[in-house]
Amino acid sequence: MIAPTLIRFFYLLLAGQLAGCFLPEKLHAQINRTNTVSFEVVQTAGSPSVKPYRFSRYELAPEINWTADWIWLDPIKFPQYQRTKTTWLGPEQKNPPYRVFFRKEWSYKPGDEPVYLYCTADVRFRLSVNGRIAAEGPVNTGGDYDDRKAPDYWYYSIYDISSLLKPGKNSIAVEVMSWALEWSEITRTYGGFLAEIKAGSQTLLKSDTSWKAIPDTSLNRVDDWLIWQADKEIPGWQTQASAALNWPAAAIQTGAPATKLFRSGIPELMQATIQPLELVQEKTVESGEYLLDFSRNRVARIQCSFTANKGDTIEIVPFEKMGYTASPSRAIRLIAKEGKNNFRSLNLAAFRYLRVRIAASAKITLHSLNAVFTTYPVSYQGSFSCSDPFYTQLWSIARYTTQ
């Protein structure tokens, strides 16, 4: 039994190691006006963390007077794709879970001011600028078990997208999930997307009915499986303007209840690609079962790139402990289209191992299969060791778990 005094010691020591890394008075780094911080990722005891950085909610760009509209699918054209559902909130859906894709082409003339994106969505979104991921969110408002009251407030974040823009024509592509990927996620029970892009006081772009929007059912959840049918996804929707030529216009979302908007006061999560012990890179493999070991428990988004024939299947089952049999949790089934397939999960999985099952008509090429380690951007400030290796390891495990 570990003495309570020692437990308190570890707690205080950990608090000292994990706190204070974003206080402006400790650093003379550049002020961050947005929730996006240029983290310098480092490896500490075999896991990613970040070097000390400067961040304070008091230094963020001020809250804006929104001129953008909450937008969604046209309710006349798509009446069955208006509502959202989380674990305890929202109507029972008669149709499968769905995503909504948005696209917008716009012209940008560079100026002296940095360009900030103010953005949020219900339930969850991922946004790309010119084909590069620029934002994922929103900050979780926080639900609780059996919480059946829709929130009357919502968070948005500020993203610096200056480096992603180019003179002339630019494109924005957004996917918004209509269902919860985490138990704690909450919804207003109506889908919505809200965005405004500003350079100084000038509004460059805002969400309105000039955007294009279309439903997508290629990504679905059945029991404990997240299933992606690649051939059902609109080809090139993230990168090619032509993919959205025939999409209908977005509509202003009028069904959702009035919601107060608050700026997020925390930095965006740290994300760093991690590899299994046996690197998966440009490997030709046959049907069968494979095991990938990520050396310790991780919290990460699984991603996979592969070339296969239409209908070939890759199943990825994350789990934490060998010899422990449980029902699949956050398992993924990828059903290939002909040619190259790229998948990156929006939800987090906790795992050390990935069990990969491949069922293919011929050999397939795995270009990569890894994960994006995702945590609060922790900066380790010190270390601990003593003559007893048990306590040294215990402290290391406790610090990692706190991260």
N, C-alpha and C positions, 0 to 999 in steps of 0.2 A: 504493500500500500504506500502511495506517495503522500508525504506529509502535506497538510493544507498550506503550511508556510511555503513549501517549495512550489506548490501550485500558484500561490499568489506571486511568488518571485518570477516564475515563468511568464505570468500574465503581464506584470509590470514591464518586464524586459521586452516582451513582444510588442507591447504598446509603444515602447520607445523606438523599436526598430521599424515599425510600420507606419507610425504617425509622423506628421511634420514634414513629409517629403514634398508637399505642394504649398508650403507657406511662403509668401513672397518675401518676408523679412529675412529668410534664411538664404536666399539666393538673389543674385543680381542679374538674372537672365531676362530675356525679352518678355514683356508683358503679353499674356495670352488673352485676347479679347473674345475668343470663342471657346466652345467646349472641346474643340479639337486641339490636341497638343502634339507637337513633334517629339514623340518619345524616342529616346535612344535605348534600344533593347539590349540587355546584357544577359549572359547566362550565369546563374548563381545556383550552386549545388545541383546542377543538372536541369534547371528550369528557368524559363524566361522571367526577367523582372526588368525594371527600367532604371536608368540613372536619375539622380535627383532633378526635378523640374519645377518650374514656377507655375502655379495656378492658384487663383483666388476668385471666388464667385463675385467679390466686390470689384474686380477688375474687368468683368465681362462687359461686352457691349450692352448698352441699355436696352430694356424691353421696348419693343416697337409697337406703334399703333397699326394694327393689322389692316391692310387694304385687300388682302387676298380672301378668296372664298374657300370654304370647305367644299371639295368636289368629290363626285363618285360617278357610278354608272347612271345612265339615263333610266329613270324608273319606269318610263313607258316602254322602252325597248327591252329592259332587263328587270322586270318586277321581281323575279325570283332571286336576284343577286343584290339585295339591298341590306339585309340584316347580317349581323356578326354574332359569333358564339364563342364564349369562353367556358371554362369548366362549370361555373355556376350561374352565368349570366347569358341572356339572349334566348330567343325562341328555339324550339326544336326544329332543326333544319330538315326539310323534306328532300332538298337537293344536296349533293356532296359538297364538302368544303371547297372553297374556290379562292383564287387570287384575282386581283384586279391589276392589269397593266396600264400604266399611263406613259404617254410620250409627249414631248414638246420640243420643237426645233425653234431656235431663236438666234438672233444676230447680236454679237458683242463687240463693242469698240473699247479696247483697253484704255484705262485712265490711271490716275495717280492713287486712287483709293483701293484698298483691298476689297474683294467681293465676298460677301457673307450670305450663306443660305440659312434661312430660318425655316424649320421644317418639323412636322409631326404627322402622325397618321393613327388610325384605329383599324385593326388591332396592332399590327407590326409592319414595318416597311424596310426596304432596301433600295437605295437610290444610286444611280450611276450617272456620271457626267462624262460625255464622250467615251463611253464604254468602260470607264474605270469607276470602281465603287467609291462613293464619296460620303455616304451616310447610311447608318443603320440605327433603327430605334423603334419607338421612342423610349425614353426613360420610363420604366415601369411605375405606374401610380401606386401599385401594391394592393393586391386583394388578399383576402383571408379565406380559410376554409368555410364553405357554405355562405359566402358573402354574395347576396343577391340584390344589392343596391348598386345601381350604376353610378359612377362618380360624377360629381358636378365640377370637377377640375381636371386638367390635362396638362402634360408637360411637352414643351418643345425644346429643341437644342439649336445651337448656332454652329455652323460649320464653315470653315474658311475654304472656299473652292477656287481661290485665285489661281493656283498652280495647275488646275485642271482645265482651265479655259484657254481658248485660242482666238485670235482675231477673226472676225467673220462668223460663220455659221457654227453653232454649237447644239448639242442635243442632250436632253435629260430623259432617262428611262427609269421608271419606278415600278416596283412590285409591292402590293399591299396584301397582307394575309387577312382572311376573313375569320380566322379562328385562332385560338390560343396555342402557342407552342410550349408555354410553361404554365404550370398550375396557378402561379400567382398573378398571371396576366389578367387584365380586366378590360371591359369594353363599355362603350355607351350604348351598345346593341345595334348601332347603325355604322356602316363603314364610312370612312372619310379620309381625305388626304388634303393637307394644308401646307403651302410653301410660299415663301417670298424671298426674292434675291435682291440684295441692296448693295450699292457701293456708296458709302457715306450716307447722305440723306436721300439719294436717288434710288427709286425702285426700278430695277432692270427687268424683273419678271415676277409674275405672281400666278398662283393657281386660279383658274377661272374656266369658263366654257370654251376657251380657245384650245385647251388641251384635248388630246385624244385619249379614249379609255375603252377597254374591252375586258370581258371576263376570261379567265383561264382555269381549266380544270385538269391540267396535266399533273399537278401536284395535289395529292390527296392523303388523307389519313384513314386507315382501316384498322380498327383495334389499336394495337401498339406499334403498327407499322406506318412509316412515312413512305409513300409510294410515288415515284416520279416516272411518268410515261413520256419519255423524251420526244417521241414522234407526235404527241398531241400538243406540244408547246409550239407557239408561233415561231418559225425560224427567223433568226436575226432580229428579234424584237428589241433587244437592248442596244444594238449597234447600227442598224440599218433604218434610215428614215422611210425607205420604201415599204418596210414591213407594216407600217401603220397608215398607209395611204387610204385604205378603205375602212379604217376604224371610225366609229361614230364619235361625236363630240362628247366630252364629259358634261355632267350636269351638276348644278349646285345642289349640295346635300341639304334638304330641308326637313328630313325626318328626325334627325338626331336632336336630343335635348340641348338646351343652351349649356355651354361649358366654359368655365373660366380657364384662361391659358396662363401658365406660369413658365418662366424660363428655367431650365435645368441649372442647378448650381454645382454640378459635379463634372469632372472631365470625362470624355469618352473612354470606353474601355480599351485597355491594351490588347492588341492582337499580334500574335507571332506564330509563324508556321513552325510546327514541330513534326519530326519524322519518326517512324518506327525504327527499332534497332536494326532491322533489315530493311534497307532503303528500297522503296518501290519506285522505280524510275525506268521507263522505256523497257518494260518486261513483257515478253510474250508468254501467255499462260493458257492452260487448258481448263476445262471444266473440273471442278473439285473444290475442296475446302482448304483455306489457308488461315494461319493465325499470325496477327501482327501484334508485337509487344512494344508499348510506348514507355517502358522502363519504370513508370510509377503512375499512380492515378492522375488523370488529367481532367480538366473541364475545357472542352473545345468543340469547335464546329468541324465536322467531318467533310472533306472535299475529295473529289475523285475525277480524274480525266482519263478517258479510255476510248479506243476505237473498236467497234464491234459491228456485228450484223443486226439488222432489225429484229427485235424480240429477244435478243440475248439478255440475260438477267444477272445482276450482281446484287447479292444481299450482304449487308454490313450490320453485324450485331455487336454493339458495344457492351462490355461487361468489366467488372472491377477485380474479380477474384477467380483464380483457376479452381476447378472442382466444385464450384457453386452453380447449381442449376436453378434458373429462374426464368419467368416468361420474358420475352424480348422487351426491352425498355429503350425507347428512342431508336428502334431498329429502322433501317433504311433499305428499301428495295428499288433498284434502278433498272428500268426496262428500256433497253437501248433503242435508239433510232439507227438507221444505217449511217455508218461513218463515225465521226468524232463526237463524243458526248462530254460535256463539262457540267459538273454538279458541285454546288457548295451549299451545305445545309444552313438554314436560317436559325435553327434551334441548337442549343448547347446539349452536349451529352457528357456524362461523367463516366470515365472508363480508364482502364489500363490496357486492356486488350480489345482488339477488333477481330471478330470471327468473320471471315469473308468467304462467301459461297458463290461460286460462278457456275452458271448453267448456260452453255453457249453451243451454237451449231458448229463452230470451228474455233480455233485459237483466237484469243483477243489480245490486244495490246494495251497494257496498263501504262499510261504515260506518267501518272502519279497517283498516289493514294496516301494522303496525310491528313493533318488536322490543323486548325487555327486555334491555338491556345488563347483563351479569352478570360481575362480577369480585370479587376480594378487595377489601375496602373501603380503597383506597389514599388517603392524604391527601398531596398534593404540598406540600413544605415550601420550595421555592425554584425557581429557574430558572437557565438558562445561555444565554449568547449571546456571540458573538465577531465579529470583523471578517469572518470567512469564513462565509457563509451555509450552506455545505455542512456544516460541523461543528455549527452551531446546529441545523440540521434533523436531523442524525445523532443528536445528543443527545436531541432531542424524540422521534424514532422509537424510540430505545433505551429511554427512560423509559416510553413508551406500551406497548412490547412487554413490558417487565418487569411492568407492571400486568396 
